[in-house]
Amino acid sequence: MKASEVRELSLDQLEDQLLKLKKEQFNLRFQKASGQLENVARVRQVRRDIARVKTIARQKAAGSAKAEG
């Protein structure tokens, strides 16, 4: 997921995306622990996507707070 794609989402959509990514991360950890994980690079991708979504959500929240105040 590219940052430009994430920036187009609303705050509610970002929260939904974050929840989805955290569930995927949880499932990947279980697969790794049980030895069933095939695409080990996906763990890193998901971790970075989570950070990207959190960063942009925080920026949007700060921007909307600035606009109100």
Stockholm file with secondary structure:
# STOCKHOLM 1.0

chainA/1-69         MKASEVRELSLDQLEDQLLKLKKEQFNLRFQKASGQLENVARVRQVRRDIARVKTIARQKAAGSAKAEG
#=GR chainA/1-69 SS CCHHHHHTSCHHHHHHHHHHHHHHHHHHHHHHHTTCCCCTHHHHHHHHHHHHHHHHHHHHHHHHHHHHC
#=GC SS_cons        CCHHHHHTSCHHHHHHHHHHHHHHHHHHHHHHHTTCCCCTHHHHHHHHHHHHHHHHHHHHHHHHHHHHC
//
